[in-house]
Amino acid sequence: MRTIDLDGEPIGSIAAFEDEDSREIMFWTDKRFWGRGLTRSAVTRFLEDFPERPVTARVVVDNGGTLSILQALGFREIGRESSFSNVRAEVVEEIILQLD
């Protein structure tokens, strides 16, 4: 797990989870800092330090910003799944992506 910071101010986080069969990355950035390339840069650096592949990520279908970041970094869709979102308190459709 890492903190995304801007001039010493925490603005988000990145985490990776690994078990015997899979690796998954997730990240979050405060909305005030969207659109500046900060998240993409932080995820790029994180992936350089987390070289094991393949790695997966999940994104809710209506989260275009996160989807764009993942696709720009080479993640490709490998499936979709419906699951309960604690944040949204409802079932959402997620795109499952993989970086080989």
VOPAGU-2260 file (C-alpha; in pm, 1 decimal, decimal comma):
REM VOPAGU-2260
SITE   aa  ch    i         X         Y         Z
SITE  MET   A    0       0,0       0,0       0,0
SITE  ARG   A    1     119,9     349,7     -82,8
SITE  THR   A    2      -2,5     703,2     -33,3
SITE  ILE   A    3     -32,2     933,0    -333,2
SITE  ASP   A    4      90,4    1272,8    -222,0
SITE  LEU   A    5     128,0    1613,7    -379,0
SITE  ASP   A    6     386,6    1837,1    -215,4
SITE  GLY   A    7     355,1    1637,6     106,2
SITE  GLU   A    8     -27,5    1641,5     108,5
SITE  PRO   A    9    -193,9    1297,8      90,4
SITE  ILE   A   10    -436,2    1299,3    -201,5
SITE  GLY   A   11    -501,8     928,1    -252,6
SITE  SER   A   12    -378,8     573,9    -215,5
SITE  ILE   A   13    -276,7     266,8    -414,6
SITE  ALA   A   14    -285,0     -90,5    -289,1
SITE  ALA   A   15    -207,2    -432,5    -430,7
SITE  PHE   A   16    -335,5    -762,2    -301,5
SITE  GLU   A   17    -177,2   -1093,6    -381,7
SITE  ASP   A   18    -265,4   -1453,7    -311,2
SITE  GLU   A   19    -149,7   -1782,1    -462,8
SITE  ASP   A   20    -358,8   -1741,5    -776,1
SITE  SER   A   21    -387,2   -1371,3    -849,3
SITE  ARG   A   22    -267,9   -1015,7    -798,6
SITE  GLU   A   23    -501,4    -716,6    -794,5
SITE  ILE   A   24    -439,2    -342,6    -781,9
SITE  MET   A   25    -677,4     -73,1    -663,0
SITE  PHE   A   26    -642,0     302,7    -625,3
SITE  TRP   A   27    -829,7     613,0    -522,3
SITE  THR   A   28    -761,0     986,4    -561,6
SITE  ASP   A   29    -943,5    1280,1    -405,0
SITE  LYS   A   30   -1177,8    1433,2    -663,6
SITE  ARG   A   31   -1014,3    1775,9    -624,3
SITE  PHE   A   32    -705,0    1636,5    -797,3
SITE  TRP   A   33    -866,9    1456,8   -1091,4
SITE  GLY   A   34    -762,9    1545,4   -1444,5
SITE  ARG   A   35    -403,3    1643,3   -1369,0
SITE  GLY   A   36    -232,5    1314,1   -1453,7
SITE  LEU   A   37    -129,6    1262,6   -1091,0
SITE  THR   A   38    -308,8     929,8   -1049,0
SITE  ARG   A   39    -177,6     787,6   -1375,0
SITE  SER   A   40     175,4     888,6   -1281,5
SITE  ALA   A   41     143,8     735,3    -934,4
SITE  VAL   A   42      -2,1     409,5   -1068,3
SITE  THR   A   43     272,5     390,0   -1332,1
SITE  ARG   A   44     540,2     420,5   -1062,9
SITE  PHE   A   45     361,3     170,3    -841,2
SITE  LEU   A   46     345,6     -87,2   -1122,6
SITE  GLU   A   47     718,2     -43,7   -1186,8
SITE  ASP   A   48     778,5    -147,9    -825,1
SITE  PHE   A   49     518,8    -426,7    -847,9
SITE  PRO   A   50     648,4    -613,3   -1156,3
SITE  GLU   A   51     470,8    -947,7   -1110,3
SITE  ARG   A   52     226,3   -1018,0   -1391,5
SITE  PRO   A   53     -50,1   -1069,6   -1466,7
SITE  VAL   A   54    -219,0    -815,0   -1242,1
SITE  THR   A   55    -590,8    -740,1   -1245,4
SITE  ALA   A   56    -803,3    -440,5   -1159,1
SITE  ARG   A   57   -1177,0    -383,4   -1129,7
SITE  VAL   A   58   -1365,1     -69,2   -1220,9
SITE  VAL   A   59   -1735,1      13,4   -1207,9
SITE  VAL   A   60   -1861,1      55,3   -1565,1
SITE  ASP   A   61   -1952,2     422,6   -1516,2
SITE  ASN   A   62   -1607,7     520,3   -1379,4
SITE  GLY   A   63   -1460,1     650,7   -1704,0
SITE  GLY   A   64   -1158,9     819,3   -1545,4
SITE  THR   A   65   -1027,1     505,9   -1379,2
SITE  LEU   A   66   -1103,7     298,4   -1687,0
SITE  SER   A   67    -907,2     543,7   -1903,9
SITE  ILE   A   68    -605,8     529,5   -1671,6
SITE  LEU   A   69    -602,0     150,0   -1668,6
SITE  GLN   A   70    -642,8     120,4   -2045,6
SITE  ALA   A   71    -367,2     377,2   -2106,2
SITE  LEU   A   72    -136,4     164,2   -1890,5
SITE  GLY   A   73    -207,0    -145,6   -2099,3
SITE  PHE   A   74    -484,4    -314,8   -1902,0
SITE  ARG   A   75    -734,7    -500,3   -2121,5
SITE  GLU   A   76   -1086,3    -615,2   -2038,5
SITE  ILE   A   77   -1111,0    -985,1   -1955,0
SITE  GLY   A   78   -1461,6    -998,2   -1811,6
SITE  ARG   A   79   -1746,6    -835,7   -1624,1
SITE  GLU   A   80   -1910,2    -913,2   -1294,6
SITE  SER   A   81   -2191,1    -777,9   -1079,6
SITE  SER   A   82   -2107,6    -726,7    -714,8
SITE  PHE   A   83   -2223,1    -525,7    -414,8
SITE  SER   A   84   -2051,4    -189,4    -369,6
SITE  ASN   A   85   -2023,6     -81,4      -6,5
SITE  VAL   A   86   -1954,3     276,1    -116,2
SITE  ARG   A   87   -2266,3     293,6    -333,1
SITE  ALA   A   88   -2476,0      58,2    -119,2
SITE  GLU   A   89   -2600,1    -122,3    -430,8
SITE  VAL   A   90   -2506,8    -389,4    -680,4
SITE  VAL   A   91   -2287,1    -251,8    -960,2
SITE  GLU   A   92   -2142,0    -392,8   -1279,9
SITE  GLU   A   93   -1763,0    -404,3   -1278,0
SITE  ILE   A   94   -1521,6    -441,3   -1565,9
SITE  ILE   A   95   -1237,3    -676,9   -1483,9
SITE  LEU   A   96    -912,3    -579,3   -1653,1
SITE  GLN   A   97    -573,3    -747,8   -1671,9
SITE  LEU   A   98    -217,9    -632,7   -1739,9
SITE  ASP   A   99       4,7    -912,4   -1873,4
